Amino acid sequence: MHYEVHHPDLITPWRGEIYFRGDPVIPVDFVGGTLAPPALQAHTVLHEDPKDIAEAGFQGPYRTTEFDFVLKTRTSPDTITPKGATA
């Protein structure tokens, strides 16, 4: 899954890709000339319970995942220019 994050405090837009653990495309899709590292491979949870499916508004089983992003912004401590210093 490709993504792009925009926010006024970001130094530049953040673009990237998340792979799903076990995806058969991983061995043939390269990230910077190498295979996708495990840190970029999200674990998914399969939801098969009919009640969960109905509550989520789906017709059949579905998967979910969580993936955290930590982004450097203009106000991140290591990007702030100290007073009196030149940027």
N, C-alpha and C positions, 0 to 999 in steps of 0.2 A: 504494500500500500504506500503510495507516494503522498507526501504532505508538504505544505508550505505554510509557515506561520508568519503573520505580519502583526507588528505592534509598534506604536510610536517610540517606545524605549529600546527596541532592538537596534543594534548597530546596523545590521543588514537583515533582510528577510531570511528566515531559516527554512531550508529545504532538506528533505531527506526521504528515507524509505524504511519501512518496517517490514520484516519478513515474519511469516508465521511458522513456528517450529514444526518440522515435519513436511513442509511444503516441498513438493518434488522439483520446483524450479530452482531452489537454492543451489544445487550443485552446478547449474549452468548460468546463473546470474551473478555477476561479479560486482563487488563494491571496491572501487579504487584498485582494481586489478587482483583482488583476492576474494575468496568466498566470504559470504556474510558471516561475521563473527556471532557467537551465541548471544552477545549483548543486544544484537539487532533482531533476534528471533523471539518474537512474543509467544508466550504460552497462551493457548486458548482454552476456554471451558465450554464443553458441549452441554446445551440445555435441551433435554428431551421430555421433561415432564409436561403433559398436556396443559396443566394449569398455568405453568410458567410461560408456555408458548402462547396461550390465549391472552394472558396479562400483558405480554410484550407486543401483541398485535400481529403475530406471525401465523402462518398456516402450518408450519412444520418446525422441526428442530432447528436451532440456531446456535451460533458460537459468540462468545464475548471475550474481550481481552482488556487488560489495563497496561498502559505503557507510560512511564513518567518521562517528561522532558525537563531538563535543566538548561536554561538558556542564558547566555551572557547579554546583559543590557547596558545601556549607557550609564545606568546608575549602579551597576555591579561594583563592589568595593575595588577590584583590581582594574577597573576602567576609569575611575574618577581621577582627574588630574588634581594633585595636591595644590592648595592655595600657594600662589607665588611661582608655581612651575609652569612651563610652557608645554602645551599639548603637541 
